[in-house]
Amino acid sequence: MIVEIGHFALVLALAAALAQTVVPFWGARVGDGALMGVGRSAALTQLALIAIAFTALVAPAWSVNPITSRMIPSGSRIDDPSSRSPIRPIT
């Protein structure tokens, strides 16, 4: 259920982004200051919705299994330069 909340928050953030684009533009066209002011509140709404989506989608992944964040650097082979090349020399 948490993932669905995160996706729903992203869809609402998309709607807020569209409103942030269209409504102030229309307000500038007709000369309405109130419609132009919608851009600021839409931006803050978008920020809050993206923060909710990040919390719902990413935070559970880190809290469920944080060991994976330690396993990734330990699996890298920086000390072996031949492992970085996709073409292996014929020996």
Biotite code that builds the C-alpha atoms (Angstrom):
import biotite.structure as struc

atoms = struc.array([
    struc.Atom([0.000, 0.000, 0.000], chain_id="A", res_id=1, res_name="MET", atom_name="CA", element="C"),
    struc.Atom([2.915, 2.355, 0.637], chain_id="A", res_id=2, res_name="ILE", atom_name="CA", element="C"),
    struc.Atom([4.128, 2.016, -2.952], chain_id="A", res_id=3, res_name="VAL", atom_name="CA", element="C"),
    struc.Atom([0.709, 2.951, -4.293], chain_id="A", res_id=4, res_name="GLU", atom_name="CA", element="C"),
    struc.Atom([0.707, 6.074, -2.112], chain_id="A", res_id=5, res_name="ILE", atom_name="CA", element="C"),
    struc.Atom([4.100, 7.016, -3.539], chain_id="A", res_id=6, res_name="GLY", atom_name="CA", element="C"),
    struc.Atom([2.931, 6.547, -7.108], chain_id="A", res_id=7, res_name="HIS", atom_name="CA", element="C"),
    struc.Atom([-0.270, 8.485, -6.431], chain_id="A", res_id=8, res_name="PHE", atom_name="CA", element="C"),
    struc.Atom([1.791, 11.325, -4.962], chain_id="A", res_id=9, res_name="ALA", atom_name="CA", element="C"),
    struc.Atom([3.900, 11.374, -8.135], chain_id="A", res_id=10, res_name="LEU", atom_name="CA", element="C"),
    struc.Atom([0.794, 11.567, -10.313], chain_id="A", res_id=11, res_name="VAL", atom_name="CA", element="C"),
    struc.Atom([-0.497, 14.445, -8.205], chain_id="A", res_id=12, res_name="LEU", atom_name="CA", element="C"),
    struc.Atom([2.913, 16.121, -8.491], chain_id="A", res_id=13, res_name="ALA", atom_name="CA", element="C"),
    struc.Atom([2.632, 15.823, -12.267], chain_id="A", res_id=14, res_name="LEU", atom_name="CA", element="C"),
    struc.Atom([-0.780, 17.480, -12.126], chain_id="A", res_id=15, res_name="ALA", atom_name="CA", element="C"),
    struc.Atom([0.669, 20.238, -9.933], chain_id="A", res_id=16, res_name="ALA", atom_name="CA", element="C"),
    struc.Atom([3.490, 20.726, -12.449], chain_id="A", res_id=17, res_name="ALA", atom_name="CA", element="C"),
    struc.Atom([0.987, 21.062, -15.268], chain_id="A", res_id=18, res_name="LEU", atom_name="CA", element="C"),
    struc.Atom([-1.023, 23.556, -13.215], chain_id="A", res_id=19, res_name="ALA", atom_name="CA", element="C"),
    struc.Atom([2.181, 25.428, -12.404], chain_id="A", res_id=20, res_name="GLN", atom_name="CA", element="C"),
    struc.Atom([2.879, 25.725, -16.116], chain_id="A", res_id=21, res_name="THR", atom_name="CA", element="C"),
    struc.Atom([-0.536, 26.534, -17.544], chain_id="A", res_id=22, res_name="VAL", atom_name="CA", element="C"),
    struc.Atom([-2.367, 28.608, -14.920], chain_id="A", res_id=23, res_name="VAL", atom_name="CA", element="C"),
    struc.Atom([0.242, 31.386, -14.416], chain_id="A", res_id=24, res_name="PRO", atom_name="CA", element="C"),
    struc.Atom([0.708, 31.616, -18.172], chain_id="A", res_id=25, res_name="PHE", atom_name="CA", element="C"),
    struc.Atom([-3.009, 32.066, -18.635], chain_id="A", res_id=26, res_name="TRP", atom_name="CA", element="C"),
    struc.Atom([-3.055, 34.599, -15.810], chain_id="A", res_id=27, res_name="GLY", atom_name="CA", element="C"),
    struc.Atom([-0.333, 36.617, -17.523], chain_id="A", res_id=28, res_name="ALA", atom_name="CA", element="C"),
    struc.Atom([-2.260, 36.474, -20.771], chain_id="A", res_id=29, res_name="ARG", atom_name="CA", element="C"),
    struc.Atom([-5.475, 37.821, -19.265], chain_id="A", res_id=30, res_name="VAL", atom_name="CA", element="C"),
    struc.Atom([-3.719, 40.079, -16.741], chain_id="A", res_id=31, res_name="GLY", atom_name="CA", element="C"),
    struc.Atom([-5.029, 38.362, -13.597], chain_id="A", res_id=32, res_name="ASP", atom_name="CA", element="C"),
    struc.Atom([-2.587, 38.553, -10.692], chain_id="A", res_id=33, res_name="GLY", atom_name="CA", element="C"),
    struc.Atom([-4.365, 35.869, -8.691], chain_id="A", res_id=34, res_name="ALA", atom_name="CA", element="C"),
    struc.Atom([-3.891, 33.335, -11.470], chain_id="A", res_id=35, res_name="LEU", atom_name="CA", element="C"),
    struc.Atom([-0.222, 34.288, -11.741], chain_id="A", res_id=36, res_name="MET", atom_name="CA", element="C"),
    struc.Atom([0.149, 33.687, -8.001], chain_id="A", res_id=37, res_name="GLY", atom_name="CA", element="C"),
    struc.Atom([-0.939, 30.076, -8.411], chain_id="A", res_id=38, res_name="VAL", atom_name="CA", element="C"),
    struc.Atom([2.574, 29.256, -9.663], chain_id="A", res_id=39, res_name="GLY", atom_name="CA", element="C"),
    struc.Atom([4.169, 29.686, -6.247], chain_id="A", res_id=40, res_name="ARG", atom_name="CA", element="C"),
    struc.Atom([1.622, 27.578, -4.379], chain_id="A", res_id=41, res_name="SER", atom_name="CA", element="C"),
    struc.Atom([1.738, 24.928, -7.113], chain_id="A", res_id=42, res_name="ALA", atom_name="CA", element="C"),
    struc.Atom([5.528, 24.769, -6.763], chain_id="A", res_id=43, res_name="ALA", atom_name="CA", element="C"),
    struc.Atom([5.276, 24.275, -2.998], chain_id="A", res_id=44, res_name="LEU", atom_name="CA", element="C"),
    struc.Atom([2.597, 21.636, -3.489], chain_id="A", res_id=45, res_name="THR", atom_name="CA", element="C"),
    struc.Atom([4.799, 19.885, -5.998], chain_id="A", res_id=46, res_name="GLN", atom_name="CA", element="C"),
    struc.Atom([7.723, 19.939, -3.556], chain_id="A", res_id=47, res_name="LEU", atom_name="CA", element="C"),
    struc.Atom([5.602, 18.417, -0.800], chain_id="A", res_id=48, res_name="ALA", atom_name="CA", element="C"),
    struc.Atom([4.189, 15.720, -3.084], chain_id="A", res_id=49, res_name="LEU", atom_name="CA", element="C"),
    struc.Atom([7.625, 14.727, -4.357], chain_id="A", res_id=50, res_name="ILE", atom_name="CA", element="C"),
    struc.Atom([8.895, 14.550, -0.771], chain_id="A", res_id=51, res_name="ALA", atom_name="CA", element="C"),
    struc.Atom([5.977, 12.285, 0.114], chain_id="A", res_id=52, res_name="ILE", atom_name="CA", element="C"),
    struc.Atom([6.661, 10.117, -2.924], chain_id="A", res_id=53, res_name="ALA", atom_name="CA", element="C"),
    struc.Atom([10.368, 9.878, -2.081], chain_id="A", res_id=54, res_name="PHE", atom_name="CA", element="C"),
    struc.Atom([9.577, 8.901, 1.482], chain_id="A", res_id=55, res_name="THR", atom_name="CA", element="C"),
    struc.Atom([7.039, 6.314, 0.386], chain_id="A", res_id=56, res_name="ALA", atom_name="CA", element="C"),
    struc.Atom([9.137, 4.767, -2.378], chain_id="A", res_id=57, res_name="LEU", atom_name="CA", element="C"),
    struc.Atom([12.770, 5.007, -1.267], chain_id="A", res_id=58, res_name="VAL", atom_name="CA", element="C"),
    struc.Atom([12.777, 5.060, 2.520], chain_id="A", res_id=59, res_name="ALA", atom_name="CA", element="C"),
    struc.Atom([11.272, 1.571, 2.939], chain_id="A", res_id=60, res_name="PRO", atom_name="CA", element="C"),
    struc.Atom([13.939, 0.143, 0.656], chain_id="A", res_id=61, res_name="ALA", atom_name="CA", element="C"),
    struc.Atom([16.692, 1.495, 2.898], chain_id="A", res_id=62, res_name="TRP", atom_name="CA", element="C"),
    struc.Atom([15.023, 0.454, 6.116], chain_id="A", res_id=63, res_name="SER", atom_name="CA", element="C"),
    struc.Atom([14.149, -3.089, 5.032], chain_id="A", res_id=64, res_name="VAL", atom_name="CA", element="C"),
    struc.Atom([17.622, -4.159, 3.968], chain_id="A", res_id=65, res_name="ASN", atom_name="CA", element="C"),
    struc.Atom([20.358, -1.581, 4.621], chain_id="A", res_id=66, res_name="PRO", atom_name="CA", element="C"),
    struc.Atom([23.064, -4.232, 4.188], chain_id="A", res_id=67, res_name="ILE", atom_name="CA", element="C"),
    struc.Atom([22.842, -3.870, 0.424], chain_id="A", res_id=68, res_name="THR", atom_name="CA", element="C"),
    struc.Atom([24.285, -0.363, 0.653], chain_id="A", res_id=69, res_name="SER", atom_name="CA", element="C"),
    struc.Atom([27.391, -1.886, 2.264], chain_id="A", res_id=70, res_name="ARG", atom_name="CA", element="C"),
    struc.Atom([27.603, -4.793, -0.153], chain_id="A", res_id=71, res_name="MET", atom_name="CA", element="C"),
    struc.Atom([27.837, -2.681, -3.300], chain_id="A", res_id=72, res_name="ILE", atom_name="CA", element="C"),
    struc.Atom([31.240, -1.084, -2.534], chain_id="A", res_id=73, res_name="PRO", atom_name="CA", element="C"),
    struc.Atom([32.636, -4.367, -1.286], chain_id="A", res_id=74, res_name="SER", atom_name="CA", element="C"),
    struc.Atom([31.788, -5.998, -4.601], chain_id="A", res_id=75, res_name="GLY", atom_name="CA", element="C"),
    struc.Atom([33.623, -3.430, -6.707], chain_id="A", res_id=76, res_name="SER", atom_name="CA", element="C"),
    struc.Atom([36.967, -4.373, -8.144], chain_id="A", res_id=77, res_name="ARG", atom_name="CA", element="C"),
    struc.Atom([38.789, -1.064, -8.320], chain_id="A", res_id=78, res_name="ILE", atom_name="CA", element="C"),
    struc.Atom([42.157, -2.657, -7.586], chain_id="A", res_id=79, res_name="ASP", atom_name="CA", element="C"),
    struc.Atom([41.958, -4.842, -10.721], chain_id="A", res_id=80, res_name="ASP", atom_name="CA", element="C"),
    struc.Atom([42.207, -2.593, -13.819], chain_id="A", res_id=81, res_name="PRO", atom_name="CA", element="C"),
    struc.Atom([41.532, -5.460, -16.203], chain_id="A", res_id=82, res_name="SER", atom_name="CA", element="C"),
    struc.Atom([38.032, -5.856, -14.773], chain_id="A", res_id=83, res_name="SER", atom_name="CA", element="C"),
    struc.Atom([37.030, -2.405, -16.063], chain_id="A", res_id=84, res_name="ARG", atom_name="CA", element="C"),
    struc.Atom([37.686, -3.173, -19.710], chain_id="A", res_id=85, res_name="SER", atom_name="CA", element="C"),
    struc.Atom([34.916, -4.961, -21.596], chain_id="A", res_id=86, res_name="PRO", atom_name="CA", element="C"),
    struc.Atom([37.501, -6.371, -24.025], chain_id="A", res_id=87, res_name="ILE", atom_name="CA", element="C"),
    struc.Atom([39.772, -9.005, -22.544], chain_id="A", res_id=88, res_name="ARG", atom_name="CA", element="C"),
    struc.Atom([43.202, -9.537, -24.050], chain_id="A", res_id=89, res_name="PRO", atom_name="CA", element="C"),
    struc.Atom([43.874, -12.959, -25.547], chain_id="A", res_id=90, res_name="ILE", atom_name="CA", element="C"),
    struc.Atom([46.491, -14.775, -23.505], chain_id="A", res_id=91, res_name="THR", atom_name="CA", element="C"),
])
